[in-house]
Amino acid sequence: MDKPAELRPARIVTLGCRLNQADSALLTDRLLKMNYYLQSDNASEAPELVIINSCAVTAAAAAKSRQAARKMQVLYPQSKIIFTGCAAEVDTENIAGEDWLKLGNVQKKNLVEILNSKSIPAMIRSRDIKVENFAEKAQGLFPHRTRAFIKIQEGCDNFCTYCIVPYTRGASRSRNFEEVVADCRQAIESGVPEIVLTGVNSCNYLDNGRNLCDLIDTLCNDIPGAWRLRLSSTEPALDNLALLETMARYPGKVCRFLHLALQHGCNSVLERMNRHYTTQEFELFVNTARRLIPDIHLGTDIIAGFPGETDEEFESSYNFVKKMQFANLHVFTYSKRKGTPAAVMKDQVPDNIKKLRHKKLEALGEVMKNNFAAGLQGKTLPVIFETVDKKHIAHGWSDNYIAVTAPAETVKLACLCNLKYQKA
């Protein structure tokens, strides 16, 4: 954002997930209302205010968030530091002595009132608030971006045994339907060509009887223009099969993309994880997606070395992942997260074995990724080009999340164009 003379400099450092990116876009709007502007990362002027929008999905992520705040404190000792996000809610021991204003996730929407107040507010944690749907009373701002992460949902009720998120984001609740539509509309009218609907568990969206399918219908039917819609991580539950039918109704508008968090490919481990499906149900979801939406990109997360994972369970998981032929595989080595049931489970897997299992899954993921790309060879894909490198090559992404390049002089940035895919 360019600097009008009357505005004060601020920075937002965002760590972690797409939901945090959506929250930071909303924080940007609130800062602008208080006569701040966002600096670029290479700005020479010290910011008056720095907001660290932290992550705590792993202990390492929480540590990285603290390091980011301390780095800003050293670089800009006169700046006011706000430490918010998930690490602010659960990493209290490690940040107790820091001279930062610490705010819970639910306090982000009250940033204007908090900064205008002369008193220091107490931390309000997400699990302590009344469970009800919400309005942000702000619109996400995405300067210089081709993708807008629009927040539609907060919180999670699943309580998977390895996951800290239900404790940092609270119970599942949904954003006001009309406000979501308005936020999407203003992003599209500002020139953003891709909308990403974002939440902890977006499939849980429900506001006044209107669910995620209703939201997709409204956005696709009511907002004109050359733009496309992408969904963030999706739970592979049988209850969500209707979502696939809704996506299939809007070819060219809804991206052929789903990230389905499998986590493990063995039912006994899924049960210990407290995941709410079986591999048989997951396979049905995948097969239905591919039948209704040809060439859909199906990605997933997989955990290697969950407590008690035997050689047989790992091989079962490996073989199931291979059978599913994911287009993208995010492999995570299990690490203890304090405050979760899995952290105190017996039979923790030794680090050397976890490392070997991670490496084997990662190699499989690379093969599957290449297989998916090879299957698209010669097909025409809708692409949004985002950047141009020093060699004048434009880089972009297809709707089914394939990286595409082209000579910069042959394409336009930040708009939809059709291109025949040739794998490099």
C-alpha positions as CSV (number, residue, x, y, z in Angstrom):
1,M,0.0,0.0,0.0
2,D,1.3,3.5,-0.9
3,K,1.7,5.9,2.0
4,P,-0.6,8.8,2.2
5,A,1.0,11.6,4.2
6,E,-1.4,11.5,7.1
7,L,-1.1,7.8,7.8
8,R,1.2,6.0,10.2
9,P,3.3,3.0,9.4
10,A,2.4,-0.5,10.6
11,R,3.4,-4.1,9.8
12,I,1.6,-7.4,10.1
13,V,3.8,-10.6,10.3
14,T,1.6,-13.6,9.4
15,L,2.6,-17.1,10.3
16,G,0.8,-20.4,9.7
17,C,-2.4,-21.3,7.9
18,R,-4.7,-19.7,5.4
19,L,-7.1,-18.7,8.1
20,N,-4.4,-16.6,9.6
21,Q,-3.9,-14.9,6.2
22,A,-7.6,-14.2,6.1
23,D,-7.4,-12.8,9.6
24,S,-4.5,-10.6,8.6
25,A,-6.5,-9.2,5.7
26,L,-9.2,-8.2,8.1
27,L,-6.7,-6.7,10.5
28,T,-5.4,-4.6,7.5
29,D,-8.9,-3.1,7.1
30,R,-9.1,-2.3,10.8
31,L,-5.6,-0.6,10.7
32,L,-6.6,1.5,7.8
33,K,-9.6,2.7,9.7
34,M,-7.2,3.9,12.4
35,N,-5.0,5.8,9.9
36,Y,-2.3,3.2,9.6
37,Y,-0.9,1.9,6.4
38,L,0.9,-1.4,5.8
39,Q,4.6,-1.1,5.0
40,S,6.4,-3.3,2.6
41,D,9.0,-5.7,4.0
42,N,11.9,-3.6,2.7
43,A,10.7,-0.3,4.0
44,S,13.4,1.7,5.8
45,E,11.1,3.6,8.1
46,A,10.4,2.0,11.5
47,P,6.7,1.0,12.0
48,E,4.8,2.5,14.9
49,L,2.9,-0.8,15.3
50,V,3.8,-4.4,14.6
51,I,1.3,-7.2,14.8
52,I,2.5,-10.8,15.0
53,N,-0.3,-13.1,13.9
54,S,1.1,-16.3,15.4
55,C,0.8,-20.0,14.8
56,A,0.8,-22.9,17.3
57,V,0.0,-26.0,15.3
58,T,3.3,-27.4,16.4
59,A,5.8,-26.5,19.2
60,A,8.2,-25.4,16.4
61,A,5.6,-23.1,14.9
62,A,5.0,-21.5,18.3
63,A,8.8,-21.0,18.7
64,K,9.0,-19.5,15.2
65,S,6.2,-17.0,16.2
66,R,8.1,-16.0,19.3
67,Q,11.3,-15.5,17.3
68,A,9.5,-13.3,14.8
69,A,8.2,-11.1,17.6
70,R,11.6,-10.8,19.2
71,K,13.2,-10.0,15.9
72,M,10.8,-7.1,15.3
73,Q,11.4,-6.0,18.9
74,V,15.2,-5.8,18.3
75,L,14.9,-4.1,14.9
76,Y,12.3,-1.6,16.1
77,P,12.6,-1.1,19.9
78,Q,10.3,1.9,19.8
79,S,7.5,0.1,18.1
80,K,4.4,-1.3,19.8
81,I,4.3,-5.1,19.5
82,I,1.0,-7.0,19.5
83,F,1.2,-10.7,19.7
84,T,-2.0,-12.4,18.7
85,G,-3.2,-15.7,17.1
86,C,-3.0,-19.2,18.3
87,A,0.4,-19.1,20.1
88,A,-0.9,-16.2,22.2
89,E,-3.6,-18.4,23.5
90,V,-1.7,-21.6,24.4
91,D,2.0,-20.5,24.6
92,T,1.5,-18.4,27.7
93,E,4.4,-19.7,29.7
94,N,6.9,-18.9,27.0
95,I,5.6,-15.4,26.4
96,A,4.7,-14.4,30.0
97,G,7.8,-12.1,30.4
98,E,7.6,-10.4,27.1
99,D,6.6,-6.7,26.9
100,W,4.0,-7.3,24.2
101,L,0.3,-6.7,24.1
102,K,-1.1,-10.3,24.0
103,L,-4.5,-10.8,22.4
104,G,-6.5,-14.0,21.8
105,N,-7.9,-14.8,18.3
106,V,-11.4,-13.6,19.2
107,Q,-9.9,-10.2,20.2
108,K,-8.7,-9.5,16.7
109,K,-12.1,-8.1,15.7
110,N,-11.9,-5.6,18.6
111,L,-8.5,-4.2,17.5
112,V,-9.8,-0.6,17.0
113,E,-11.4,-0.4,20.4
114,I,-8.4,-2.0,22.1
115,L,-5.9,0.4,20.6
116,N,-8.1,3.4,21.3
117,S,-8.4,2.3,25.0
118,K,-5.8,3.4,27.5
119,S,-6.1,0.2,29.5
120,I,-4.5,-3.2,28.8
121,P,-7.2,-5.8,28.2
122,A,-7.1,-9.2,29.7
123,M,-6.6,-12.2,27.4
124,I,-9.8,-13.6,26.1
125,R,-9.4,-17.2,25.0
126,S,-11.5,-18.8,22.2
127,R,-12.7,-21.7,24.3
128,D,-14.1,-19.3,26.9
129,I,-16.5,-17.3,24.7
130,K,-20.2,-18.0,24.1
131,V,-20.6,-20.3,21.0
132,E,-22.5,-18.3,18.4
133,N,-22.1,-17.2,14.9
134,F,-20.3,-13.9,14.3
135,A,-19.7,-10.9,12.0
136,E,-16.2,-9.5,11.5
137,K,-17.4,-5.9,10.8
138,A,-14.5,-5.6,8.4
139,Q,-13.6,-6.5,4.9
140,G,-10.4,-8.3,3.9
141,L,-7.9,-6.2,2.1
142,F,-5.4,-7.9,-0.2
143,P,-3.0,-5.3,-1.7
144,H,-1.0,-6.5,-4.6
145,R,-2.4,-10.1,-4.4
146,T,-4.1,-12.3,-7.0
147,R,-5.8,-14.5,-4.3
148,A,-8.1,-13.4,-1.6
149,F,-8.5,-15.6,1.5
150,I,-12.0,-15.0,2.8
151,K,-12.8,-16.2,6.3
152,I,-16.1,-18.0,6.6
153,Q,-15.8,-20.2,9.7
154,E,-13.9,-20.5,13.0
155,G,-13.1,-23.2,15.4
156,C,-13.4,-27.0,15.5
157,D,-15.3,-29.6,17.5
158,N,-13.4,-32.7,16.3
159,F,-10.7,-32.8,19.0
160,C,-8.3,-35.0,17.1
161,T,-5.8,-36.4,19.6
162,Y,-2.8,-34.8,18.0
163,C,-4.3,-31.3,17.4
164,I,-4.1,-28.2,19.5
165,V,-6.4,-26.1,17.2
166,P,-9.7,-26.7,19.1
167,Y,-8.0,-25.2,22.1
168,T,-6.7,-22.2,20.2
169,R,-9.6,-21.4,17.9
170,G,-12.5,-22.6,20.1
171,A,-15.8,-24.3,19.1
172,S,-17.0,-24.3,15.5
173,R,-19.0,-21.2,14.5
174,S,-19.8,-19.5,11.2
175,R,-19.5,-15.9,9.9
176,N,-22.6,-14.0,8.8
177,F,-23.7,-15.2,5.3
178,E,-24.4,-11.7,3.9
179,E,-21.0,-10.4,5.2
180,V,-19.2,-13.2,3.5
181,V,-20.9,-12.5,0.2
182,A,-20.1,-8.8,0.6
183,D,-16.5,-9.5,1.4
184,C,-16.1,-11.7,-1.7
185,R,-17.9,-9.2,-3.9
186,Q,-15.6,-6.3,-2.9
187,A,-12.5,-8.4,-3.4
188,I,-13.7,-9.4,-6.9
189,E,-14.6,-5.8,-7.8
190,S,-11.2,-4.7,-6.6
191,G,-9.6,-6.9,-9.2
192,V,-8.7,-10.1,-7.3
193,P,-9.3,-13.0,-9.7
194,E,-9.4,-15.9,-7.2
195,I,-11.4,-16.2,-4.0
196,V,-10.4,-18.9,-1.4
197,L,-13.1,-19.7,1.2
198,T,-11.2,-20.3,4.4
199,G,-11.9,-21.7,7.9
200,V,-10.7,-24.3,10.3
201,N,-13.3,-26.7,9.0
202,S,-15.1,-24.9,6.2
203,C,-17.5,-27.8,5.6
204,N,-19.1,-27.0,9.0
205,Y,-20.3,-23.6,7.7
206,L,-23.9,-23.0,8.7
207,D,-25.6,-19.6,9.1
208,N,-29.3,-19.3,9.5
209,G,-29.9,-22.6,7.8
210,R,-27.6,-21.8,4.9
211,N,-24.6,-24.1,4.5
212,L,-21.4,-24.2,2.4
213,C,-23.3,-25.4,-0.7
214,D,-25.7,-22.5,-0.4
215,L,-22.8,-20.1,-0.1
216,I,-21.2,-21.5,-3.2
217,D,-24.5,-21.3,-5.1
218,T,-25.0,-17.6,-4.1
219,L,-21.4,-16.5,-5.0
220,C,-21.4,-18.3,-8.4
221,N,-24.9,-17.0,-9.4
222,D,-24.9,-13.5,-8.0
223,I,-21.4,-12.1,-8.5
224,P,-20.5,-11.5,-12.2
225,G,-17.1,-11.3,-13.7
226,A,-14.1,-13.4,-14.7
227,W,-13.1,-14.9,-11.4
228,R,-12.9,-18.3,-9.8
229,L,-13.6,-19.9,-6.4
230,R,-11.3,-22.2,-4.5
231,L,-12.1,-24.2,-1.3
232,S,-9.5,-24.6,1.4
233,S,-9.0,-27.8,3.4
234,T,-12.1,-30.1,3.4
235,E,-13.1,-32.9,5.8
236,P,-13.6,-36.1,3.8
237,A,-16.9,-37.1,5.6
238,L,-19.8,-38.8,3.8
239,D,-22.0,-35.9,5.0
240,N,-20.0,-33.7,2.6
241,L,-20.8,-35.6,-0.6
242,A,-23.4,-33.0,-1.5
243,L,-20.5,-30.5,-1.7
244,L,-19.0,-32.5,-4.6
245,E,-22.3,-32.2,-6.5
246,T,-22.4,-28.4,-5.9
247,M,-18.8,-28.0,-7.2
248,A,-19.6,-30.0,-10.3
249,R,-22.4,-27.6,-11.2
250,Y,-20.0,-24.8,-11.8
251,P,-17.2,-26.0,-14.2
252,G,-14.9,-23.1,-14.9
253,K,-16.0,-21.2,-11.8
254,V,-15.3,-23.5,-8.9
255,C,-11.7,-24.8,-9.0
256,R,-11.2,-28.5,-9.5
257,F,-9.3,-28.7,-6.2
258,L,-9.8,-30.3,-2.8
259,H,-7.4,-30.8,0.0
260,L,-8.7,-33.7,2.0
261,A,-6.9,-34.2,5.3
262,L,-6.5,-38.0,5.5
263,Q,-3.8,-38.0,8.3
264,H,-3.4,-41.8,8.2
265,G,-4.3,-44.7,5.9
266,C,-4.9,-47.3,8.6
267,N,-8.2,-47.5,10.5
268,S,-6.7,-48.5,13.8
269,V,-4.5,-45.4,13.8
270,L,-7.4,-43.2,12.6
271,E,-9.3,-44.4,15.6
272,R,-6.5,-43.5,18.0
273,M,-6.3,-40.1,16.3
274,N,-10.1,-39.6,16.9
275,R,-10.6,-39.0,13.2
276,H,-14.3,-39.4,12.3
277,Y,-14.2,-41.6,9.2
278,T,-12.7,-44.9,7.9
279,T,-10.4,-45.5,5.0
280,Q,-13.4,-47.1,3.2
281,E,-15.5,-43.9,3.6
282,F,-12.5,-41.8,2.5
283,E,-12.1,-43.9,-0.6
284,L,-15.8,-43.5,-1.5
285,F,-15.4,-39.7,-1.2
286,V,-12.3,-39.7,-3.4
287,N,-14.0,-41.9,-6.0
288,T,-17.1,-39.8,-6.1
289,A,-15.0,-36.6,-6.5
290,R,-13.2,-38.0,-9.4
291,R,-16.3,-39.3,-11.1
292,L,-18.2,-35.9,-10.7
293,I,-15.2,-33.6,-11.4
294,P,-12.7,-35.0,-13.9
295,D,-9.1,-34.0,-13.5
296,I,-9.7,-32.7,-9.9
297,H,-6.6,-32.1,-7.8
298,L,-6.9,-34.1,-4.6
299,G,-4.2,-33.3,-2.1
300,T,-3.9,-34.5,1.5
301,D,-1.9,-34.4,4.8
302,I,-0.4,-37.6,6.2
303,I,1.4,-38.1,9.6
304,A,4.4,-40.4,9.9
305,G,5.2,-42.0,13.2
306,F,2.0,-41.3,15.2
307,P,2.2,-42.9,18.7
308,G,1.9,-46.7,18.6
309,E,2.3,-46.8,14.8
310,T,3.5,-50.3,14.1
311,D,5.4,-51.5,11.0
312,E,2.2,-53.1,9.8
313,E,0.1,-50.0,10.3
314,F,2.6,-47.8,8.5
315,E,2.7,-50.2,5.5
316,S,-1.1,-50.3,5.5
317,S,-1.1,-46.5,5.4
318,Y,1.6,-46.3,2.7
319,N,-0.3,-48.7,0.5
320,F,-3.6,-46.8,1.0
321,V,-2.0,-43.5,0.1
322,K,-0.5,-45.1,-3.0
323,K,-3.9,-46.5,-4.0
324,M,-5.5,-43.0,-3.7
325,Q,-2.9,-41.5,-6.0
326,F,-3.0,-38.0,-4.5
327,A,-1.9,-35.1,-6.7
328,N,-0.1,-33.5,-3.7
329,L,1.1,-35.1,-0.4
330,H,2.0,-33.0,2.6
331,V,4.0,-35.3,4.9
332,F,4.4,-34.4,8.6
333,T,6.6,-36.2,11.1
334,Y,4.6,-36.6,14.3
335,S,5.8,-34.3,17.1
336,K,4.4,-34.0,20.6
337,R,2.1,-31.0,21.1
338,K,1.8,-30.2,24.8
339,G,-1.9,-30.2,25.8
340,T,-3.0,-32.9,23.4
341,P,-3.9,-36.5,24.3
342,A,-1.4,-37.9,21.8
343,A,1.5,-36.2,23.6
344,V,1.1,-38.6,26.6
345,M,0.2,-41.7,24.7
346,K,2.4,-44.8,25.2
347,D,4.7,-46.3,22.6
348,Q,6.0,-43.1,21.1
349,V,7.8,-44.0,17.8
350,P,11.6,-43.4,17.9
351,D,12.9,-40.5,15.9
352,N,15.0,-42.5,13.5
353,I,12.0,-44.7,12.5
354,K,9.8,-41.6,12.1
355,K,12.4,-40.1,9.8
356,L,12.6,-43.2,7.6
357,R,8.8,-43.4,7.3
358,H,8.6,-39.7,6.5
359,K,11.2,-40.1,3.7
360,K,9.4,-43.1,2.2
361,L,6.1,-41.2,2.1
362,E,7.7,-38.1,0.7
363,A,9.2,-40.1,-2.2
364,L,5.8,-41.6,-2.9
365,G,4.3,-38.1,-2.9
366,E,6.8,-36.9,-5.5
367,V,5.9,-39.8,-7.8
368,M,2.2,-39.2,-7.5
369,K,2.6,-35.5,-8.1
370,N,4.4,-36.2,-11.3
371,N,1.8,-38.8,-12.4
372,F,-1.0,-36.2,-11.9
373,A,0.8,-33.6,-13.9
374,A,1.7,-36.1,-16.7
375,G,-2.0,-37.0,-17.0
376,L,-2.8,-33.3,-17.9
377,Q,-0.2,-33.1,-20.7
378,G,-1.7,-31.4,-23.7
379,K,-4.9,-30.4,-22.0
380,T,-6.2,-26.8,-21.9
381,L,-6.1,-25.4,-18.4
382,P,-7.5,-22.1,-17.0
383,V,-4.5,-20.3,-15.4
384,I,-3.9,-17.2,-13.4
385,F,-0.4,-15.9,-13.8
386,E,0.9,-14.1,-10.7
387,T,4.6,-13.2,-11.1
388,V,7.4,-12.7,-13.6
389,D,10.9,-13.7,-12.9
390,K,14.2,-12.1,-14.0
391,K,14.3,-14.2,-17.1
392,H,10.9,-12.8,-18.1
393,I,9.0,-16.0,-17.5
394,A,5.5,-15.7,-16.0
395,H,4.5,-18.1,-13.2
396,G,1.0,-19.1,-12.4
397,W,-1.4,-21.8,-11.2
398,S,-4.2,-23.7,-13.0
399,D,-7.5,-24.2,-11.3
400,N,-6.4,-27.8,-10.4
401,Y,-3.3,-26.4,-8.9
402,I,-0.7,-27.2,-11.4
403,A,2.3,-24.8,-11.7
404,V,2.4,-23.3,-15.2
405,T,5.0,-21.1,-16.9
406,A,4.9,-19.1,-20.1
407,P,6.9,-16.3,-21.7
408,A,5.8,-13.1,-19.9
409,E,5.0,-11.2,-23.2
410,T,2.4,-13.8,-24.2
411,V,0.2,-13.6,-21.1
412,K,-1.4,-11.1,-18.8
413,L,-1.0,-11.2,-15.0
414,A,-3.8,-11.4,-12.5
415,C,-6.5,-12.6,-14.9
416,L,-7.9,-15.9,-16.1
417,C,-6.5,-17.2,-19.4
418,N,-6.6,-20.6,-21.0
419,L,-3.3,-22.3,-21.9
420,K,-2.4,-25.8,-23.2
421,Y,-0.3,-27.5,-20.6
422,Q,3.1,-28.8,-21.5
423,K,4.9,-30.4,-18.6
424,A,8.5,-29.2,-18.4
